[in-house]
Amino acid sequence: MALFPAAAFDWMPAVATLAVIGIVYGALVSMVQRDIKKLVAYSSVSHLGFVMLGLFAFNIQGIEGGSSR
């Protein structure tokens, strides 16, 4: 995003759609897991969808919430 801000802004709808799909997919798959390691892995995939959705919202709250600082 810092290297190509115009391209990141152009791809915002596609990345946001993929983030929402990742959130829903990770949540649905983690609900049926019996192994705790797989449950944590799929819930982490779902969490990363929230991070990407926040970063590609292009506002201060989303970038601060999604960054590691």
C-alpha positions as CSV (number, residue, x, y, z in Angstrom):
1,M,0.0,0.0,0.0
2,A,2.8,2.4,0.7
3,L,4.7,1.5,-2.5
4,F,1.7,1.7,-4.9
5,P,-1.1,3.7,-3.2
6,A,-3.0,4.4,-6.5
7,A,-3.0,0.7,-7.4
8,A,-4.1,-0.3,-3.8
9,F,-7.0,2.2,-4.1
10,D,-8.0,0.8,-7.5
11,W,-8.0,-2.8,-6.1
12,M,-9.9,-1.9,-2.9
13,P,-13.2,-3.4,-3.9
14,A,-11.7,-6.7,-4.9
15,V,-9.5,-7.0,-1.8
16,A,-12.5,-6.0,0.4
17,T,-14.6,-8.7,-1.2
18,L,-11.9,-11.3,-0.7
19,A,-11.5,-10.2,2.9
20,V,-15.2,-10.7,3.6
21,I,-15.1,-14.1,1.9
22,G,-12.1,-15.1,4.0
23,I,-13.9,-13.9,7.2
24,V,-17.0,-16.0,6.4
25,Y,-15.1,-19.0,5.2
26,G,-12.7,-19.1,8.2
27,A,-15.7,-18.8,10.6
28,L,-17.7,-21.5,9.0
29,V,-14.8,-24.0,8.7
30,S,-13.6,-23.3,12.2
31,M,-17.1,-24.1,13.6
32,V,-16.9,-27.7,12.5
33,Q,-13.4,-28.4,13.6
34,R,-12.8,-31.0,16.3
35,D,-9.0,-30.5,16.4
36,I,-8.0,-27.4,18.4
37,K,-5.0,-26.7,16.2
38,K,-7.2,-26.6,13.1
39,L,-9.7,-24.5,14.9
40,V,-7.1,-21.9,15.8
41,A,-5.7,-22.0,12.3
42,Y,-9.0,-21.3,10.6
43,S,-10.0,-18.6,13.2
44,S,-6.7,-16.9,12.4
45,V,-7.6,-16.9,8.7
46,S,-10.8,-15.2,9.7
47,H,-9.0,-12.7,11.8
48,L,-6.7,-11.8,9.0
49,G,-9.7,-11.0,6.9
50,F,-10.7,-8.4,9.5
51,V,-7.2,-6.9,9.3
52,M,-7.2,-6.7,5.5
53,L,-10.7,-5.1,5.6
54,G,-9.5,-2.5,8.1
55,L,-6.4,-1.7,6.1
56,F,-8.2,-1.3,2.8
57,A,-10.9,0.9,4.4
58,F,-8.3,3.7,3.9
59,N,-9.1,5.6,7.0
60,I,-7.0,6.3,10.2
61,Q,-9.0,3.9,12.4
62,G,-8.6,1.0,10.0
63,I,-5.0,1.5,9.3
64,E,-4.1,1.9,13.0
65,G,-6.2,-1.1,13.9
66,G,-4.7,-3.3,11.2
67,S,-1.1,-2.3,11.6
68,S,1.3,-3.9,14.0
69,R,2.4,-0.7,15.7
